[in-house]
Amino acid sequence: MTTLKNLYVPEDLLARIEAVARAQGKTADEVAEQSLRDALDFQKLLGEGHAHAKSRGFKPADVSKKIAEYRQENAERNR
């Protein structure tokens, strides 16, 4: 089911959406819808990551350190 709602988008952003739509052979509505879905999914994933980190007692500064450690370990395994 589709509901019609008006969203106001700055002209520069609309121009970018339209350019992507043309390049992909899609409508601006299709590109905007997929972009919104992707952005909302990403926000949900970030929220879950923050909740997981908090439940493990990590502070924001710890997260970058843990990511760097993981990447270092992973790089060493892939050599």
N, CA, C and O atoms as a Maestro MAE file, in Angstrom:
{
 s_m_m2io_version
 :::
 2.0.0
}

f_m_ct {
 s_m_title
 :::
 protein
 m_atom[316] {
  # First column is atom index #
  i_m_mmod_type
  r_m_x_coord
  r_m_y_coord
  r_m_z_coord
  i_m_residue_number
  s_m_chain_name
  s_m_pdb_residue_name
  s_m_pdb_atom_name
  i_m_atomic_number
  :::
  1 25 0.838 -1.176 0.000 1 A "MET " " N  " 7
  2 3 0.000 0.000 0.000 1 A "MET " " CA " 6
  3 2 0.884 1.241 0.000 1 A "MET " " C  " 6
  4 15 1.879 1.307 0.722 1 A "MET " " O  " 8
  5 25 0.521 2.197 -0.797 2 A "THR " " N  " 7
  6 3 1.285 3.431 -0.906 2 A "THR " " CA " 6
  7 2 0.436 4.590 -0.408 2 A "THR " " C  " 6
  8 15 -0.744 4.699 -0.741 2 A "THR " " O  " 8
  9 25 1.044 5.443 0.385 3 A "THR " " N  " 7
  10 3 0.384 6.643 0.874 3 A "THR " " CA " 6
  11 2 1.124 7.838 0.310 3 A "THR " " C  " 6
  12 15 2.354 7.878 0.320 3 A "THR " " O  " 8
  13 25 0.387 8.793 -0.174 4 A "LEU " " N  " 7
  14 3 0.997 9.989 -0.723 4 A "LEU " " CA " 6
  15 2 1.249 10.994 0.394 4 A "LEU " " C  " 6
  16 15 0.326 11.408 1.095 4 A "LEU " " O  " 8
  17 25 2.505 11.375 0.547 5 A "LYS " " N  " 7
  18 3 2.920 12.400 1.501 5 A "LYS " " CA " 6
  19 2 3.872 13.326 0.782 5 A "LYS " " C  " 6
  20 15 4.621 12.893 -0.094 5 A "LYS " " O  " 8
  21 25 3.853 14.558 1.130 6 A "ASN " " N  " 7
  22 3 4.801 15.510 0.551 6 A "ASN " " CA " 6
  23 2 5.980 15.678 1.497 6 A "ASN " " C  " 6
  24 15 5.811 15.974 2.680 6 A "ASN " " O  " 8
  25 25 7.154 15.487 0.963 7 A "LEU " " N  " 7
  26 3 8.378 15.756 1.698 7 A "LEU " " CA " 6
  27 2 9.102 16.868 0.965 7 A "LEU " " C  " 6
  28 15 9.201 16.849 -0.262 7 A "LEU " " O  " 8
  29 25 9.594 17.810 1.696 8 A "TYR " " N  " 7
  30 3 10.308 18.918 1.076 8 A "TYR " " CA " 6
  31 2 11.800 18.611 1.114 8 A "TYR " " C  " 6
  32 15 12.368 18.309 2.164 8 A "TYR " " O  " 8
  33 25 12.414 18.697 -0.054 9 A "VAL " " N  " 7
  34 3 13.826 18.362 -0.223 9 A "VAL " " CA " 6
  35 2 14.529 19.571 -0.820 9 A "VAL " " C  " 6
  36 15 14.026 20.166 -1.774 9 A "VAL " " O  " 8
  37 25 15.676 19.941 -0.280 10 A "PRO " " N  " 7
  38 3 16.416 21.058 -0.866 10 A "PRO " " CA " 6
  39 2 16.705 20.782 -2.350 10 A "PRO " " C  " 6
  40 15 16.900 19.638 -2.758 10 A "PRO " " O  " 8
  41 25 16.726 21.847 -3.130 11 A "GLU " " N  " 7
  42 3 16.890 21.698 -4.577 11 A "GLU " " CA " 6
  43 2 18.177 20.977 -4.965 11 A "GLU " " C  " 6
  44 15 18.180 20.193 -5.915 11 A "GLU " " O  " 8
  45 25 19.271 21.231 -4.246 12 A "ASP " " N  " 7
  46 3 20.520 20.559 -4.590 12 A "ASP " " CA " 6
  47 2 20.426 19.051 -4.360 12 A "ASP " " C  " 6
  48 15 20.977 18.268 -5.133 12 A "ASP " " O  " 8
  49 25 19.729 18.645 -3.300 13 A "LEU " " N  " 7
  50 3 19.552 17.228 -3.028 13 A "LEU " " CA " 6
  51 2 18.615 16.592 -4.057 13 A "LEU " " C  " 6
  52 15 18.858 15.476 -4.515 13 A "LEU " " O  " 8
  53 25 17.571 17.287 -4.412 14 A "LEU " " N  " 7
  54 3 16.661 16.786 -5.436 14 A "LEU " " CA " 6
  55 2 17.387 16.596 -6.765 14 A "LEU " " C  " 6
  56 15 17.159 15.606 -7.460 14 A "LEU " " O  " 8
  57 25 18.251 17.528 -7.116 15 A "ALA " " N  " 7
  58 3 19.020 17.416 -8.356 15 A "ALA " " CA " 6
  59 2 19.908 16.167 -8.322 15 A "ALA " " C  " 6
  60 15 20.049 15.476 -9.331 15 A "ALA " " O  " 8
  61 25 20.499 15.883 -7.173 16 A "ARG " " N  " 7
  62 3 21.338 14.682 -7.047 16 A "ARG " " CA " 6
  63 2 20.504 13.414 -7.176 16 A "ARG " " C  " 6
  64 15 20.916 12.458 -7.833 16 A "ARG " " O  " 8
  65 25 19.339 13.408 -6.552 17 A "ILE " " N  " 7
  66 3 18.438 12.256 -6.643 17 A "ILE " " CA " 6
  67 2 18.022 12.030 -8.093 17 A "ILE " " C  " 6
  68 15 18.026 10.899 -8.578 17 A "ILE " " O  " 8
  69 25 17.667 13.102 -8.775 18 A "GLU " " N  " 7
  70 3 17.244 12.986 -10.172 18 A "GLU " " CA " 6
  71 2 18.383 12.507 -11.064 18 A "GLU " " C  " 6
  72 15 18.154 11.729 -11.991 18 A "GLU " " O  " 8
  73 25 19.596 12.957 -10.799 19 A "ALA " " N  " 7
  74 3 20.749 12.522 -11.593 19 A "ALA " " CA " 6
  75 2 21.005 11.026 -11.397 19 A "ALA " " C  " 6
  76 15 21.266 10.305 -12.360 19 A "ALA " " O  " 8
  77 25 20.929 10.566 -10.154 20 A "VAL " " N  " 7
  78 3 21.111 9.144 -9.879 20 A "VAL " " CA " 6
  79 2 20.000 8.336 -10.545 20 A "VAL " " C  " 6
  80 15 20.252 7.280 -11.125 20 A "VAL " " O  " 8
  81 25 18.780 8.836 -10.458 21 A "ALA " " N  " 7
  82 3 17.639 8.142 -11.073 21 A "ALA " " CA " 6
  83 2 17.844 7.988 -12.579 21 A "ALA " " C  " 6
  84 15 17.625 6.909 -13.132 21 A "ALA " " O  " 8
  85 25 18.256 9.046 -13.228 22 A "ARG " " N  " 7
  86 3 18.513 8.975 -14.679 22 A "ARG " " CA " 6
  87 2 19.596 7.954 -14.986 22 A "ARG " " C  " 6
  88 15 19.457 7.148 -15.907 22 A "ARG " " O  " 8
  89 25 20.665 7.990 -14.222 23 A "ALA " " N  " 7
  90 3 21.792 7.081 -14.452 23 A "ALA " " CA " 6
  91 2 21.400 5.615 -14.242 23 A "ALA " " C  " 6
  92 15 21.940 4.718 -14.890 23 A "ALA " " O  " 8
  93 25 20.459 5.388 -13.335 24 A "GLN " " N  " 7
  94 3 20.045 4.020 -13.024 24 A "GLN " " CA " 6
  95 2 18.789 3.593 -13.777 24 A "GLN " " C  " 6
  96 15 18.345 2.452 -13.653 24 A "GLN " " O  " 8
  97 25 18.220 4.503 -14.554 25 A "GLY " " N  " 7
  98 3 16.994 4.182 -15.274 25 A "GLY " " CA " 6
  99 2 15.810 3.986 -14.349 25 A "GLY " " C  " 6
  100 15 14.930 3.168 -14.616 25 A "GLY " " O  " 8
  101 25 15.791 4.738 -13.262 26 A "LYS " " N  " 7
  102 3 14.719 4.655 -12.270 26 A "LYS " " CA " 6
  103 2 14.050 6.008 -12.143 26 A "LYS " " C  " 6
  104 15 14.509 7.001 -12.706 26 A "LYS " " O  " 8
  105 25 12.959 6.032 -11.395 27 A "THR " " N  " 7
  106 3 12.315 7.306 -11.096 27 A "THR " " CA " 6
  107 2 12.973 7.913 -9.859 27 A "THR " " C  " 6
  108 15 13.609 7.215 -9.068 27 A "THR " " O  " 8
  109 25 12.810 9.210 -9.711 28 A "ALA " " N  " 7
  110 3 13.337 9.881 -8.515 28 A "ALA " " CA " 6
  111 2 12.674 9.319 -7.263 28 A "ALA " " C  " 6
  112 15 13.318 9.192 -6.222 28 A "ALA " " O  " 8
  113 25 11.389 8.982 -7.360 29 A "ASP " " N  " 7
  114 3 10.682 8.387 -6.217 29 A "ASP " " CA " 6
  115 2 11.318 7.062 -5.802 29 A "ASP " " C  " 6
  116 15 11.476 6.796 -4.611 29 A "ASP " " O  " 8
  117 25 11.681 6.233 -6.777 30 A "GLU " " N  " 7
  118 3 12.300 4.944 -6.467 30 A "GLU " " CA " 6
  119 2 13.650 5.125 -5.786 30 A "GLU " " C  " 6
  120 15 13.964 4.435 -4.815 30 A "GLU " " O  " 8
  121 25 14.436 6.047 -6.296 31 A "VAL " " N  " 7
  122 3 15.756 6.303 -5.700 31 A "VAL " " CA " 6
  123 2 15.596 6.869 -4.299 31 A "VAL " " C  " 6
  124 15 16.296 6.450 -3.376 31 A "VAL " " O  " 8
  125 25 14.687 7.813 -4.133 32 A "ALA " " N  " 7
  126 3 14.474 8.411 -2.816 32 A "ALA " " CA " 6
  127 2 13.979 7.370 -1.820 32 A "ALA " " C  " 6
  128 15 14.443 7.329 -0.681 32 A "ALA " " O  " 8
  129 25 13.033 6.526 -2.247 33 A "GLU " " N  " 7
  130 3 12.515 5.492 -1.352 33 A "GLU " " CA " 6
  131 2 13.615 4.547 -0.907 33 A "GLU " " C  " 6
  132 15 13.732 4.253 0.283 33 A "GLU " " O  " 8
  133 25 14.426 4.064 -1.846 34 A "GLN " " N  " 7
  134 3 15.497 3.140 -1.483 34 A "GLN " " CA " 6
  135 2 16.526 3.818 -0.592 34 A "GLN " " C  " 6
  136 15 17.045 3.204 0.341 34 A "GLN " " O  " 8
  137 25 16.821 5.074 -0.874 35 A "SER " " N  " 7
  138 3 17.778 5.806 -0.042 35 A "SER " " CA " 6
  139 2 17.267 5.959 1.383 35 A "SER " " C  " 6
  140 15 18.029 5.803 2.337 35 A "SER " " O  " 8
  141 25 15.992 6.261 1.531 36 A "LEU " " N  " 7
  142 3 15.403 6.385 2.867 36 A "LEU " " CA " 6
  143 2 15.414 5.043 3.595 36 A "LEU " " C  " 6
  144 15 15.747 4.976 4.779 36 A "LEU " " O  " 8
  145 25 15.049 3.974 2.882 37 A "ARG " " N  " 7
  146 3 15.079 2.641 3.503 37 A "ARG " " CA " 6
  147 2 16.501 2.301 3.975 37 A "ARG " " C  " 6
  148 15 16.694 1.829 5.095 37 A "ARG " " O  " 8
  149 25 17.483 2.546 3.115 38 A "ASP " " N  " 7
  150 3 18.873 2.257 3.468 38 A "ASP " " CA " 6
  151 2 19.320 3.084 4.673 38 A "ASP " " C  " 6
  152 15 19.972 2.566 5.580 38 A "ASP " " O  " 8
  153 25 18.971 4.360 4.679 39 A "ALA " " N  " 7
  154 3 19.363 5.236 5.785 39 A "ALA " " CA " 6
  155 2 18.722 4.789 7.096 39 A "ALA " " C  " 6
  156 15 19.375 4.788 8.139 39 A "ALA " " O  " 8
  157 25 17.455 4.413 7.045 40 A "LEU " " N  " 7
  158 3 16.768 3.955 8.257 40 A "LEU " " CA " 6
  159 2 17.322 2.625 8.745 40 A "LEU " " C  " 6
  160 15 17.460 2.418 9.951 40 A "LEU " " O  " 8
  161 25 17.641 1.720 7.821 41 A "ASP " " N  " 7
  162 3 18.267 0.448 8.201 41 A "ASP " " CA " 6
  163 2 19.619 0.696 8.856 41 A "ASP " " C  " 6
  164 15 19.968 0.049 9.844 41 A "ASP " " O  " 8
  165 25 20.375 1.636 8.300 42 A "PHE " " N  " 7
  166 3 21.686 1.966 8.856 42 A "PHE " " CA " 6
  167 2 21.544 2.556 10.259 42 A "PHE " " C  " 6
  168 15 22.311 2.209 11.158 42 A "PHE " " O  " 8
  169 25 20.574 3.439 10.449 43 A "GLN " " N  " 7
  170 3 20.344 4.026 11.772 43 A "GLN " " CA " 6
  171 2 19.972 2.949 12.787 43 A "GLN " " C  " 6
  172 15 20.415 2.990 13.935 43 A "GLN " " O  " 8
  173 25 19.159 1.989 12.361 44 A "LYS " " N  " 7
  174 3 18.780 0.881 13.247 44 A "LYS " " CA " 6
  175 2 20.014 0.073 13.623 44 A "LYS " " C  " 6
  176 15 20.206 -0.271 14.789 44 A "LYS " " O  " 8
  177 25 20.852 -0.230 12.631 45 A "LEU " " N  " 7
  178 3 22.070 -0.986 12.881 45 A "LEU " " CA " 6
  179 2 22.995 -0.242 13.841 45 A "LEU " " C  " 6
  180 15 23.570 -0.851 14.743 45 A "LEU " " O  " 8
  181 25 23.139 1.050 13.655 46 A "LEU " " N  " 7
  182 3 23.955 1.850 14.573 46 A "LEU " " CA " 6
  183 2 23.410 1.786 15.990 46 A "LEU " " C  " 6
  184 15 24.164 1.629 16.951 46 A "LEU " " O  " 8
  185 25 22.086 1.909 16.113 47 A "GLY " " N  " 7
  186 3 21.458 1.845 17.430 47 A "GLY " " CA " 6
  187 2 21.706 0.511 18.106 47 A "GLY " " C  " 6
  188 15 21.985 0.453 19.303 47 A "GLY " " O  " 8
  189 25 21.601 -0.570 17.328 48 A "GLU " " N  " 7
  190 3 21.861 -1.900 17.881 48 A "GLU " " CA " 6
  191 2 23.320 -2.029 18.305 48 A "GLU " " C  " 6
  192 15 23.624 -2.624 19.339 48 A "GLU " " O  " 8
  193 25 24.213 -1.472 17.505 49 A "GLY " " N  " 7
  194 3 25.632 -1.513 17.854 49 A "GLY " " CA " 6
  195 2 25.921 -0.737 19.132 49 A "GLY " " C  " 6
  196 15 26.690 -1.186 19.983 49 A "GLY " " O  " 8
  197 25 25.300 0.429 19.259 50 A "HIS " " N  " 7
  198 3 25.484 1.236 20.472 50 A "HIS " " CA " 6
  199 2 24.939 0.504 21.691 50 A "HIS " " C  " 6
  200 15 25.564 0.502 22.751 50 A "HIS " " O  " 8
  201 25 23.770 -0.120 21.536 51 A "ALA " " N  " 7
  202 3 23.171 -0.848 22.649 51 A "ALA " " CA " 6
  203 2 24.056 -2.026 23.056 51 A "ALA " " C  " 6
  204 15 24.238 -2.289 24.244 51 A "ALA " " O  " 8
  205 25 24.604 -2.732 22.065 52 A "HIS " " N  " 7
  206 3 25.478 -3.875 22.351 52 A "HIS " " CA " 6
  207 2 26.744 -3.410 23.075 52 A "HIS " " C  " 6
  208 15 27.163 -4.013 24.063 52 A "HIS " " O  " 8
  209 25 27.337 -2.347 22.576 53 A "ALA " " N  " 7
  210 3 28.553 -1.822 23.212 53 A "ALA " " CA " 6
  211 2 28.273 -1.390 24.641 53 A "ALA " " C  " 6
  212 15 29.061 -1.663 25.547 53 A "ALA " " O  " 8
  213 25 27.149 -0.718 24.839 54 A "LYS " " N  " 7
  214 3 26.795 -0.249 26.185 54 A "LYS " " CA " 6
  215 2 26.563 -1.430 27.120 54 A "LYS " " C  " 6
  216 15 26.973 -1.391 28.280 54 A "LYS " " O  " 8
  217 25 25.904 -2.486 26.622 55 A "SER " " N  " 7
  218 3 25.628 -3.655 27.459 55 A "SER " " CA " 6
  219 2 26.914 -4.375 27.867 55 A "SER " " C  " 6
  220 15 26.948 -5.068 28.884 55 A "SER " " O  " 8
  221 25 27.969 -4.207 27.069 56 A "ARG " " N  " 7
  222 3 29.256 -4.837 27.386 56 A "ARG " " CA " 6
  223 2 30.159 -3.899 28.186 56 A "ARG " " C  " 6
  224 15 31.297 -4.238 28.510 56 A "ARG " " O  " 8
  225 25 29.629 -2.715 28.497 57 A "GLY " " N  " 7
  226 3 30.379 -1.780 29.329 57 A "GLY " " CA " 6
  227 2 31.370 -0.914 28.582 57 A "GLY " " C  " 6
  228 15 32.213 -0.264 29.200 57 A "GLY " " O  " 8
  229 25 31.282 -0.895 27.254 58 A "PHE " " N  " 7
  230 3 32.198 -0.064 26.474 58 A "PHE " " CA " 6
  231 2 31.756 1.384 26.517 58 A "PHE " " C  " 6
  232 15 30.564 1.693 26.489 58 A "PHE " " O  " 8
  233 25 32.728 2.253 26.584 59 A "LYS " " N  " 7
  234 3 32.473 3.692 26.457 59 A "LYS " " CA " 6
  235 2 32.736 4.064 24.999 59 A "LYS " " C  " 6
  236 15 33.399 3.312 24.285 59 A "LYS " " O  " 8
  237 25 32.227 5.214 24.544 60 A "PRO " " N  " 7
  238 3 32.447 5.599 23.140 60 A "PRO " " CA " 6
  239 2 33.915 5.546 22.710 60 A "PRO " " C  " 6
  240 15 34.215 5.130 21.591 60 A "PRO " " O  " 8
  241 25 34.811 5.954 23.567 61 A "ALA " " N  " 7
  242 3 36.235 5.939 23.219 61 A "ALA " " CA " 6
  243 2 36.757 4.514 23.052 61 A "ALA " " C  " 6
  244 15 37.707 4.291 22.301 61 A "ALA " " O  " 8
  245 25 36.146 3.543 23.744 62 A "ASP " " N  " 7
  246 3 36.578 2.159 23.651 62 A "ASP " " CA " 6
  247 2 36.243 1.549 22.289 62 A "ASP " " C  " 6
  248 15 36.948 0.661 21.810 62 A "ASP " " O  " 8
  249 25 35.172 2.028 21.677 63 A "VAL " " N  " 7
  250 3 34.697 1.423 20.437 63 A "VAL " " CA " 6
  251 2 35.736 1.545 19.329 63 A "VAL " " C  " 6
  252 15 36.031 0.561 18.651 63 A "VAL " " O  " 8
  253 25 36.287 2.722 19.138 64 A "SER " " N  " 7
  254 3 37.310 2.909 18.105 64 A "SER " " CA " 6
  255 2 38.514 2.017 18.365 64 A "SER " " C  " 6
  256 15 39.081 1.440 17.438 64 A "SER " " O  " 8
  257 25 38.898 1.908 19.629 65 A "LYS " " N  " 7
  258 3 40.029 1.061 20.000 65 A "LYS " " CA " 6
  259 2 39.728 -0.397 19.674 65 A "LYS " " C  " 6
  260 15 40.583 -1.098 19.132 65 A "LYS " " O  " 8
  261 25 38.521 -0.861 19.997 66 A "LYS " " N  " 7
  262 3 38.137 -2.249 19.724 66 A "LYS " " CA " 6
  263 2 38.091 -2.524 18.218 66 A "LYS " " C  " 6
  264 15 38.507 -3.591 17.767 66 A "LYS " " O  " 8
  265 25 37.593 -1.573 17.454 67 A "ILE " " N  " 7
  266 3 37.552 -1.728 15.996 67 A "ILE " " CA " 6
  267 2 38.971 -1.844 15.442 67 A "ILE " " C  " 6
  268 15 39.244 -2.701 14.601 67 A "ILE " " O  " 8
  269 25 39.867 -0.988 15.909 68 A "ALA " " N  " 7
  270 3 41.260 -1.028 15.447 68 A "ALA " " CA " 6
  271 2 41.910 -2.359 15.806 68 A "ALA " " C  " 6
  272 15 42.640 -2.933 14.998 68 A "ALA " " O  " 8
  273 25 41.646 -2.854 17.021 69 A "GLU " " N  " 7
  274 3 42.199 -4.138 17.438 69 A "GLU " " CA " 6
  275 2 41.673 -5.267 16.556 69 A "GLU " " C  " 6
  276 15 42.433 -6.138 16.133 69 A "GLU " " O  " 8
  277 25 40.376 -5.248 16.284 70 A "TYR " " N  " 7
  278 3 39.769 -6.278 15.441 70 A "TYR " " CA " 6
  279 2 40.376 -6.261 14.043 70 A "TYR " " C  " 6
  280 15 40.712 -7.308 13.490 70 A "TYR " " O  " 8
  281 25 40.511 -5.075 13.481 71 A "ARG " " N  " 7
  282 3 41.085 -4.960 12.137 71 A "ARG " " CA " 6
  283 2 42.524 -5.462 12.107 71 A "ARG " " C  " 6
  284 15 42.936 -6.127 11.156 71 A "ARG " " O  " 8
  285 25 43.278 -5.146 13.139 72 A "GLN " " N  " 7
  286 3 44.666 -5.595 13.206 72 A "GLN " " CA " 6
  287 2 44.722 -7.111 13.274 72 A "GLN " " C  " 6
  288 15 45.504 -7.731 12.553 72 A "GLN " " O  " 8
  289 25 43.906 -7.723 14.129 73 A "GLU " " N  " 7
  290 3 43.874 -9.181 14.261 73 A "GLU " " CA " 6
  291 2 43.452 -9.825 12.945 73 A "GLU " " C  " 6
  292 15 44.029 -10.829 12.527 73 A "GLU " " O  " 8
  293 25 42.462 -9.257 12.304 74 A "ASN " " N  " 7
  294 3 41.942 -9.795 11.047 74 A "ASN " " CA " 6
  295 2 42.997 -9.695 9.943 74 A "ASN " " C  " 6
  296 15 43.147 -10.620 9.145 74 A "ASN " " O  " 8
  297 25 43.720 -8.587 9.895 75 A "ALA " " N  " 7
  298 3 44.774 -8.404 8.893 75 A "ALA " " CA " 6
  299 2 45.883 -9.431 9.080 75 A "ALA " " C  " 6
  300 15 46.417 -9.962 8.107 75 A "ALA " " O  " 8
  301 25 46.224 -9.706 10.330 76 A "GLU " " N  " 7
  302 3 47.283 -10.682 10.614 76 A "GLU " " CA " 6
  303 2 46.843 -12.084 10.217 76 A "GLU " " C  " 6
  304 15 47.663 -12.864 9.732 76 A "GLU " " O  " 8
  305 25 45.568 -12.425 10.409 77 A "ARG " " N  " 7
  306 3 45.049 -13.740 10.030 77 A "ARG " " CA " 6
  307 2 45.024 -13.930 8.524 77 A "ARG " " C  " 6
  308 15 45.197 -15.044 8.030 77 A "ARG " " O  " 8
  309 25 44.806 -12.837 7.791 78 A "ASN " " N  " 7
  310 3 44.669 -12.916 6.335 78 A "ASN " " CA " 6
  311 2 46.010 -12.831 5.589 78 A "ASN " " C  " 6
  312 15 46.036 -12.822 4.358 78 A "ASN " " O  " 8
  313 25 47.082 -12.770 6.312 79 A "ARG " " N  " 7
  314 3 48.410 -12.705 5.656 79 A "ARG " " CA " 6
  315 2 48.865 -14.060 5.231 79 A "ARG " " C  " 6
  316 15 49.950 -14.198 4.667 79 A "ARG " " O  " 8
  :::
 }
 m_bond[315] {
  # First column is bond index #
  i_m_from
  i_m_to
  i_m_order
  :::
  1 1 2 1
  2 2 3 1
  3 3 4 2
  4 3 5 1
  5 5 6 1
  6 6 7 1
  7 7 8 2
  8 7 9 1
  9 9 10 1
  10 10 11 1
  11 11 12 2
  12 11 13 1
  13 13 14 1
  14 14 15 1
  15 15 16 2
  16 15 17 1
  17 17 18 1
  18 18 19 1
  19 19 20 2
  20 19 21 1
  21 21 22 1
  22 22 23 1
  23 23 24 2
  24 23 25 1
  25 25 26 1
  26 26 27 1
  27 27 28 2
  28 27 29 1
  29 29 30 1
  30 30 31 1
  31 31 32 2
  32 31 33 1
  33 33 34 1
  34 34 35 1
  35 35 36 2
  36 35 37 1
  37 37 38 1
  38 38 39 1
  39 39 40 2
  40 39 41 1
  41 41 42 1
  42 42 43 1
  43 43 44 2
  44 43 45 1
  45 45 46 1
  46 46 47 1
  47 47 48 2
  48 47 49 1
  49 49 50 1
  50 50 51 1
  51 51 52 2
  52 51 53 1
  53 53 54 1
  54 54 55 1
  55 55 56 2
  56 55 57 1
  57 57 58 1
  58 58 59 1
  59 59 60 2
  60 59 61 1
  61 61 62 1
  62 62 63 1
  63 63 64 2
  64 63 65 1
  65 65 66 1
  66 66 67 1
  67 67 68 2
  68 67 69 1
  69 69 70 1
  70 70 71 1
  71 71 72 2
  72 71 73 1
  73 73 74 1
  74 74 75 1
  75 75 76 2
  76 75 77 1
  77 77 78 1
  78 78 79 1
  79 79 80 2
  80 79 81 1
  81 81 82 1
  82 82 83 1
  83 83 84 2
  84 83 85 1
  85 85 86 1
  86 86 87 1
  87 87 88 2
  88 87 89 1
  89 89 90 1
  90 90 91 1
  91 91 92 2
  92 91 93 1
  93 93 94 1
  94 94 95 1
  95 95 96 2
  96 95 97 1
  97 97 98 1
  98 98 99 1
  99 99 100 2
  100 99 101 1
  101 101 102 1
  102 102 103 1
  103 103 104 2
  104 103 105 1
  105 105 106 1
  106 106 107 1
  107 107 108 2
  108 107 109 1
  109 109 110 1
  110 110 111 1
  111 111 112 2
  112 111 113 1
  113 113 114 1
  114 114 115 1
  115 115 116 2
  116 115 117 1
  117 117 118 1
  118 118 119 1
  119 119 120 2
  120 119 121 1
  121 121 122 1
  122 122 123 1
  123 123 124 2
  124 123 125 1
  125 125 126 1
  126 126 127 1
  127 127 128 2
  128 127 129 1
  129 129 130 1
  130 130 131 1
  131 131 132 2
  132 131 133 1
  133 133 134 1
  134 134 135 1
  135 135 136 2
  136 135 137 1
  137 137 138 1
  138 138 139 1
  139 139 140 2
  140 139 141 1
  141 141 142 1
  142 142 143 1
  143 143 144 2
  144 143 145 1
  145 145 146 1
  146 146 147 1
  147 147 148 2
  148 147 149 1
  149 149 150 1
  150 150 151 1
  151 151 152 2
  152 151 153 1
  153 153 154 1
  154 154 155 1
  155 155 156 2
  156 155 157 1
  157 157 158 1
  158 158 159 1
  159 159 160 2
  160 159 161 1
  161 161 162 1
  162 162 163 1
  163 163 164 2
  164 163 165 1
  165 165 166 1
  166 166 167 1
  167 167 168 2
  168 167 169 1
  169 169 170 1
  170 170 171 1
  171 171 172 2
  172 171 173 1
  173 173 174 1
  174 174 175 1
  175 175 176 2
  176 175 177 1
  177 177 178 1
  178 178 179 1
  179 179 180 2
  180 179 181 1
  181 181 182 1
  182 182 183 1
  183 183 184 2
  184 183 185 1
  185 185 186 1
  186 186 187 1
  187 187 188 2
  188 187 189 1
  189 189 190 1
  190 190 191 1
  191 191 192 2
  192 191 193 1
  193 193 194 1
  194 194 195 1
  195 195 196 2
  196 195 197 1
  197 197 198 1
  198 198 199 1
  199 199 200 2
  200 199 201 1
  201 201 202 1
  202 202 203 1
  203 203 204 2
  204 203 205 1
  205 205 206 1
  206 206 207 1
  207 207 208 2
  208 207 209 1
  209 209 210 1
  210 210 211 1
  211 211 212 2
  212 211 213 1
  213 213 214 1
  214 214 215 1
  215 215 216 2
  216 215 217 1
  217 217 218 1
  218 218 219 1
  219 219 220 2
  220 219 221 1
  221 221 222 1
  222 222 223 1
  223 223 224 2
  224 223 225 1
  225 225 226 1
  226 226 227 1
  227 227 228 2
  228 227 229 1
  229 229 230 1
  230 230 231 1
  231 231 232 2
  232 231 233 1
  233 233 234 1
  234 234 235 1
  235 235 236 2
  236 235 237 1
  237 237 238 1
  238 238 239 1
  239 239 240 2
  240 239 241 1
  241 241 242 1
  242 242 243 1
  243 243 244 2
  244 243 245 1
  245 245 246 1
  246 246 247 1
  247 247 248 2
  248 247 249 1
  249 249 250 1
  250 250 251 1
  251 251 252 2
  252 251 253 1
  253 253 254 1
  254 254 255 1
  255 255 256 2
  256 255 257 1
  257 257 258 1
  258 258 259 1
  259 259 260 2
  260 259 261 1
  261 261 262 1
  262 262 263 1
  263 263 264 2
  264 263 265 1
  265 265 266 1
  266 266 267 1
  267 267 268 2
  268 267 269 1
  269 269 270 1
  270 270 271 1
  271 271 272 2
  272 271 273 1
  273 273 274 1
  274 274 275 1
  275 275 276 2
  276 275 277 1
  277 277 278 1
  278 278 279 1
  279 279 280 2
  280 279 281 1
  281 281 282 1
  282 282 283 1
  283 283 284 2
  284 283 285 1
  285 285 286 1
  286 286 287 1
  287 287 288 2
  288 287 289 1
  289 289 290 1
  290 290 291 1
  291 291 292 2
  292 291 293 1
  293 293 294 1
  294 294 295 1
  295 295 296 2
  296 295 297 1
  297 297 298 1
  298 298 299 1
  299 299 300 2
  300 299 301 1
  301 301 302 1
  302 302 303 1
  303 303 304 2
  304 303 305 1
  305 305 306 1
  306 306 307 1
  307 307 308 2
  308 307 309 1
  309 309 310 1
  310 310 311 1
  311 311 312 2
  312 311 313 1
  313 313 314 1
  314 314 315 1
  315 315 316 2
  :::
 }
}
